[in-house]
Every structure is written in structure tokens, then in C-alpha cells.
Amino acid sequence: MKWTLAGAMLGSRELFDIAHAAEEAGFDAMALPDSVFYPEHVSADYPYSPDGKRMWAPEMPMPDPFIAMSALAAVTTRLRFFTTVLKLPLRDPLLTAKQVATMAEMSGNRIALGVGLAWIPEEFTFTRTEMRTRGQRTDEAIAIIKAICAGEGPQWVEFHGRHYDFDRLMISPAPDRPVPVYVGGHSEAALRRAARLGDGWLSTNATYDETERAIGRLRELRAEYGRADEPFELDVSVTDVTDLDGMRRLEDLGATSIRAVPWRMDNAVATPAGRLDALRRFADEFVHQW
């Protein structure tokens, strides 16, 4: 079992202390969210809360994940970093691939990419992208990023899809190991995308039962796509598992990494010092006991 620290909703400067503490405490990775902006008026419900409302205030800090991962990789030596999740269809895939390739090469292959579709209509309107085609464009973007970051250094790449089309080009630097691409989400479409195109799956904050159903469905889909025997990461964040026995049940389900928010489990004082204390207590109780 590996351990991922969720780095959501933390101030930009605090992330440095959190990353240092996570590496010292034995965490394997740190996951960072993506939110380009907060529309004042949102015309869709948030899909992961009972009432459809967001669980954070508009001024909640959400540093750009690529800048944050680059900065944190520069001051750590072992910790891996990935996005949970990058709103991929809001971005140009070639520009994204350039950034990912550079981060991976400069960090010594400590970067992965977690991707999702984005859910706010205004995000697409204000970035002049199309929401209707977000799924198809995400599929093509994954293929482009995986081709450019295939792990063989700079290579000639071309792509001819329905939404993105380019002749042979080379992006350099490029990593000497493949950059993993993980797909987030619990919908049938997200699970199919993960099983068909991804190197792994990222759960949302979900219950044990919801996570168990999703992992079971992923097994079926990976067999359907002929990928059952390929390596596949399952990074899960489970809201109703808070003890070591529960963590071991997640491993029995097939989870390869548990993504934790120690200060929420610990009911820590909502201060930077309180979060650091909660992180270290979590490591003593779980990470060091494995």
C-alpha cells in the first residue's frame, strides 16, 4: 500500500511545509487540485455533494497545480506529485503536454497526471472551450499527452483526431519514463475512460461501498478492453474508513494507494501548525504501521 496526501485548499506558502513534512513522514505522493477560477454565478450543481453546493468559499486558495508541483518537486527528493484532477478539456493538449513533459524531466520522473472533465458550464464559456465535446476531447488529449510523454525522451509525434490534428512534431525535453495518466470520477463514462485509456483511477471522496462498486466495475471494464493484466493504480479517498482495519480492507479490495486528509480525520485545529501535527499523527497511526 502507498500513501497519498491530499493537498487541497491549502495556502501557497503552506504547501512547502506540508510537502516537507509528508516526505519526512513517509508519504509516497501528494495530490493537488485544479480550479482555474470561481464563477460568481454557477448554472450547474456540484456533483459530489448532497445539495449540489460547493464545499468551499470563492476565496479558498487553489494554486495552479503545475506551478505548485514544480515548486514542491524542487524542494523535495522522493515525493511524487499528481493532480486530482486537472480539468483537461479546458486546456490545449499540446501546451499541457509541454508542461507535463518538462515537469517530469526536471523532477526526475516524479510527476503523474490525474485528469477529469470539469463540471461548471461557465468554465467552458469563459475559456472559450466547448462543454458538449469535453469527453471526446479529453480522450484525444490523453492520447496526445501519453504519446509525447511516453518515456523515450523527445520523439517525433503526430496526431490526427476529430478535434485535434497536427503533423509530426517534437517536444523537448521529454521524460525517459512514461508519465502515468490517471482518470478520476465515479460515473460510468469516467470508469470506462479509466479502464480504456488510463494507467489508473482516482476516486472522489466516497464511501467504502461506493468505492467497492467502482473498483468492481473497473475490473469488469478492464477485462472487456483486454487490459486486465496490465498494471493499474487505484488511488482511493474513502470518507467512512478511519481505522487501520478499514485501511486493510481497502487494500483487500485492490486499492494501491490511500489518499488521506489527516486534519479532517483528526478534527485538527484549522491552523497550519494543527495540520502539520495531524499529518504526523496520521503517519504514526497508519503509514508507519503498515
C-alpha positions in Angstrom: 0.0 0.0 0.0 1.1 3.5 -0.8 0.0 6.7 0.9 -1.0 9.9 -0.8 -1.5 13.2 1.0 -4.3 15.4 -0.4 -3.1 18.9 -0.7 -6.4 20.7 -1.4 -7.4 24.0 -0.1 -4.1 25.0 1.4 -2.3 28.3 1.0 0.5 28.5 -1.5 3.3 29.0 1.1 1.9 26.4 3.5 2.3 23.8 0.8 6.1 23.9 1.2 5.9 22.9 4.9 3.2 20.3 4.2 5.3 18.7 1.4 8.4 18.6 3.6 6.5 17.0 6.4 4.8 14.5 4.1 8.1 13.4 2.7 9.7 13.1 6.2 6.6 11.2 7.5 6.8 8.5 4.8 4.1 9.5 2.4 4.6 8.4 -1.2 2.8 11.2 -3.1 1.0 14.4 -2.8 -2.1 15.2 -4.8 -3.0 18.8 -5.8 -6.4 20.0 -7.1 -7.2 22.2 -10.1 -9.5 25.1 -10.2 -8.9 27.9 -12.7 -11.4 30.4 -11.2 -14.7 30.6 -9.3 -17.7 31.9 -11.2 -19.8 34.2 -9.1 -22.9 32.5 -10.6 -22.8 28.8 -11.4 -25.6 27.3 -13.5 -24.9 23.6 -12.5 -25.0 21.6 -9.3 -21.7 20.4 -7.8 -21.9 16.6 -8.5 -20.2 15.5 -5.2 -22.4 17.0 -2.5 -26.0 16.1 -1.5 -27.3 19.5 -2.0 -25.3 20.4 -5.1 -23.4 23.2 -3.4 -19.7 23.6 -3.4 -17.9 22.8 -0.2 -15.5 25.8 -0.3 -15.7 29.5 -0.4 -14.8 31.5 -3.5 -11.6 32.9 -1.9 -10.3 29.4 -1.0 -6.8 29.2 -2.3 -6.3 26.8 -5.2 -2.7 27.4 -6.6 -2.1 26.4 -10.2 -1.2 22.7 -9.8 1.5 22.7 -12.4 3.3 25.6 -10.8 2.8 24.1 -7.3 4.0 20.7 -8.3 7.1 22.2 -10.0 7.9 24.3 -6.9 7.4 21.4 -4.5 9.3 18.9 -6.6 12.3 21.3 -6.5 12.4 21.3 -2.6 11.8 17.5 -2.1 13.7 14.5 -3.2 11.4 11.5 -3.1 7.8 12.6 -3.0 5.7 12.2 -6.2 3.1 14.7 -7.3 -0.1 14.4 -9.3 -3.3 16.3 -10.0 -6.7 15.4 -8.6 -7.9 16.3 -11.1 -6.7 18.5 -13.9 -9.7 19.9 -15.8 -8.2 18.7 -19.1 -10.8 19.8 -21.7 -10.3 23.5 -20.6 -6.7 23.3 -21.9 -4.9 22.8 -25.1 -3.4 19.3 -25.1 -0.1 20.3 -26.8 0.6 23.1 -24.3 -0.4 20.8 -21.5 1.9 18.0 -22.8 4.8 20.5 -23.0 4.3 21.5 -19.3 3.9 17.9 -18.2 7.0 16.7 -20.1 9.1 19.5 -18.7 7.9 18.8 -15.1 8.5 15.1 -15.4 12.0 15.5 -16.8 13.1 18.2 -14.4 11.7 16.3 -11.3 13.4 13.0 -12.2 10.1 11.3 -13.2 8.1 12.3 -10.0 5.1 13.7 -11.9 1.8 12.0 -12.8 -1.3 13.4 -14.3 -4.8 12.9 -12.9 -7.5 14.2 -15.3 -11.2 14.9 -15.3 -13.8 16.7 -17.4 -14.8 19.8 -15.4 -18.4 20.3 -14.5 -19.1 24.1 -14.4 -20.6 25.4 -17.7 -19.1 28.9 -17.1 -15.6 27.4 -17.1 -16.1 26.4 -20.7 -17.8 29.6 -21.7 -15.2 31.9 -20.1 -12.2 29.8 -21.5 -13.8 29.6 -25.0 -13.9 25.8 -25.0 -16.9 23.6 -25.8 -18.6 21.7 -23.0 -20.6 19.4 -25.3 -17.4 17.8 -26.7 -15.5 17.6 -23.4 -15.5 13.8 -23.2 -14.3 13.2 -26.8 -11.7 16.0 -26.5 -10.4 14.5 -23.2 -9.9 11.1 -24.8 -7.9 12.7 -27.6 -5.9 14.9 -25.2 -5.0 11.8 -23.1 -3.7 10.1 -26.2 -1.6 13.1 -27.2 -0.1 13.6 -23.7 0.8 9.9 -23.4 2.4 9.9 -26.8 4.6 12.9 -26.0 5.4 11.7 -22.5 5.9 8.0 -23.5 9.2 7.7 -21.7 11.6 7.5 -24.6 12.8 11.1 -24.5 12.0 13.5 -27.3 10.3 11.7 -30.2 8.5 12.7 -33.4 4.8 12.6 -32.7 1.8 13.2 -34.9 -2.0 13.0 -34.2 -5.0 13.1 -36.4 -8.2 13.1 -34.5 -11.7 14.6 -34.8 -10.9 17.6 -32.5 -7.1 17.8 -32.6 -5.0 17.4 -35.6 -1.2 18.0 -36.2 1.6 16.7 -38.3 4.9 15.4 -37.0 6.4 17.5 -34.2 8.9 17.0 -31.4 8.6 18.3 -27.8 11.8 18.6 -25.8 12.7 18.0 -23.0 10.7 14.8 -22.6 10.9 12.2 -19.8 12.8 8.9 -20.0 10.0 7.1 -18.2 6.3 7.2 -19.2 4.2 9.8 -17.3 1.2 7.9 -15.8 -2.2 9.3 -16.6 -4.9 8.6 -14.1 -8.6 9.2 -14.7 -10.9 10.5 -11.9 -14.6 10.0 -11.3 -17.3 7.5 -10.5 -19.6 7.9 -13.5 -19.9 5.1 -16.0 -18.2 7.2 -18.6 -15.3 8.1 -16.2 -14.8 4.4 -15.3 -14.8 3.4 -18.9 -12.3 6.1 -19.7 -10.0 5.0 -16.9 -10.3 1.3 -17.9 -9.7 2.0 -21.6 -7.1 4.8 -21.6 -5.8 5.3 -18.1 -2.9 4.0 -16.1 -5.0 4.2 -13.0 -8.2 5.6 -11.4 -8.7 8.3 -8.8 -11.8 8.1 -6.6 -13.6 11.1 -5.4 -14.4 11.4 -1.7 -16.7 8.4 -1.5 -17.9 5.8 1.0 -16.5 2.3 1.2 -19.5 0.8 -0.5 -19.3 3.3 -3.4 -15.6 2.7 -3.8 -16.1 -1.1 -3.7 -18.7 -0.8 -6.5 -16.4 1.4 -8.6 -13.5 -1.0 -8.3 -15.6 -4.0 -9.2 -16.9 -2.2 -12.3 -13.3 -1.2 -13.2 -12.3 -4.9 -13.1 -15.1 -5.8 -15.5 -14.3 -3.0 -17.9 -10.6 -3.6 -17.9 -11.3 -7.2 -18.8 -13.7 -6.0 -21.5 -11.0 -3.8 -23.0 -8.3 -6.6 -22.8 -6.3 -4.7 -20.1 -6.9 -6.9 -17.1 -3.3 -8.0 -16.8 -1.7 -4.5 -17.2 -0.5 -2.5 -14.1 -3.2 -0.2 -12.9 -3.2 2.2 -9.9 -6.2 2.6 -7.7 -5.9 5.7 -5.5 -8.9 6.0 -3.2 -10.2 8.6 -0.8 -12.8 6.9 1.4 -14.9 9.0 3.8 -16.1 6.4 6.2 -12.9 4.5 6.8 -10.9 5.8 9.8 -9.1 2.9 11.3 -6.3 0.5 10.4 -8.6 -2.4 9.8 -10.6 -0.4 7.4 -7.5 0.6 5.5 -6.5 -3.1 5.2 -10.0 -3.8 3.8 -9.3 -1.2 1.1 -6.1 -3.0 0.3 -8.0 -6.3 0.0 -10.3 -4.5 -2.5 -7.3 -3.8 -4.6 -6.5 -0.2 -3.7 -2.9 0.5 -4.3 -2.9 3.9 -2.6 -4.9 5.6 0.1 -5.4 9.4 -0.3 -5.8 11.0 3.1 -6.7 14.4 4.6 -5.3 13.8 8.1 -6.5 17.1 9.5 -10.1 16.3 8.7 -9.9 12.8 10.2 -8.2 14.2 13.2 -10.5 17.2 13.7 -7.4 19.2 14.0 -7.4 22.9 14.7 -7.6 24.7 11.4 -4.2 26.2 11.5 -1.0 25.4 9.7 0.6 24.1 12.9 -2.5 22.0 13.6 -2.4 20.5 10.2 1.2 19.6 10.5 0.6 17.9 13.8 -2.4 16.0 12.3 -0.2 14.8 9.4 2.5 13.4 11.8 -0.1 11.7 14.0 -1.7 10.1 10.9 1.7 8.9 9.8 2.4 7.3 13.2 -1.0 5.7 13.3 -1.2 4.4 9.8 1.8 4.9 7.5 4.3 3.6 10.0 2.2 0.6 11.0 1.9 -0.8 7.5 
